[in-house]
Amino acid sequence: MMPFEKCPICGGEMVQKTVKKVLHGGSDTAILTVDAEVCLHCGERLYSMETVRLFEEIRRKLKSGNTDGLRVVGKSYEPA
């Protein structure tokens, strides 16, 4: 059973989904695939405390330039 039957933002129906989450730290970015509860109406995502702690840990690593445990998958660019 999911902790929320209805979205705390709009009251819409919540479903369990596997989603991609983009995390930024310094000039680096990590993309994670995680489980979340997602509102079918407004798209709000709710993550478990374990997942939120993982996000925090990865952001700290990225900010410090520590990419141990992370794999390079491409490059990002912005206009010069």
CORFEN-V365552 format. One record per residue. N is the residue number from 0. PSI is psi in whole degrees, 0 to 359 (NA if undefined). OMEGA is omega in whole degrees, -180 to 180 (none if undefined). D_LAST is the distance of its C-alpha to the last C-alpha in Angstrom with 1 decimal. Layout:
n:psi:omega:d_last
N:PSI:OMEGA:D_LAST
N:PSI:OMEGA:D_LAST
This chain:
n:psi:omega:d_last
0:137:-180:49.0
1:147:180:45.7
2:328:-180:45.7
3:124:174:44.8
4:329:180:46.6
5:150:179:44.8
6:130:179:41.3
7:348:-180:41.5
8:308:-173:39.0
9:352:-179:40.5
10:4:180:43.6
11:170:-180:42.4
12:136:179:43.5
13:139:176:41.7
14:152:177:41.4
15:131:179:40.4
16:158:169:37.3
17:125:-174:35.0
18:164:174:31.4
19:137:179:27.9
20:128:179:26.4
21:126:178:22.8
22:139:179:22.7
23:143:175:19.9
24:117:-174:20.5
25:230:179:18.1
26:8:-178:14.9
27:158:-179:17.2
28:142:174:18.7
29:143:177:22.2
30:122:-179:23.8
31:148:171:27.6
32:118:-175:30.4
33:164:174:33.1
34:144:178:36.1
35:159:168:36.1
36:129:-175:38.3
37:133:177:36.6
38:129:179:37.9
39:343:-178:38.7
40:305:-173:38.4
41:350:178:35.4
42:1:178:33.5
43:139:179:33.9
44:136:176:33.8
45:129:-177:36.2
46:153:176:35.9
47:161:178:38.6
48:323:178:38.7
49:317:180:38.3
50:319:178:35.0
51:320:177:33.7
52:321:176:34.6
53:315:177:32.7
54:313:-178:29.6
55:317:-180:30.1
56:315:-179:30.7
57:320:177:27.6
58:317:178:25.4
59:316:179:27.1
60:314:-179:26.5
61:316:-179:22.8
62:325:-179:22.5
63:357:-180:24.6
64:8:180:22.7
65:108:-180:25.9
66:19:176:25.3
67:134:-180:28.9
68:358:178:30.3
69:145:-177:26.9
70:136:177:25.9
71:130:-179:22.5
72:0:180:22.1
73:196:179:18.6
74:153:175:15.0
75:149:-179:12.5
76:155:172:8.8
77:160:-179:6.4
78:143:-180:3.8
79:NA:none:0.0
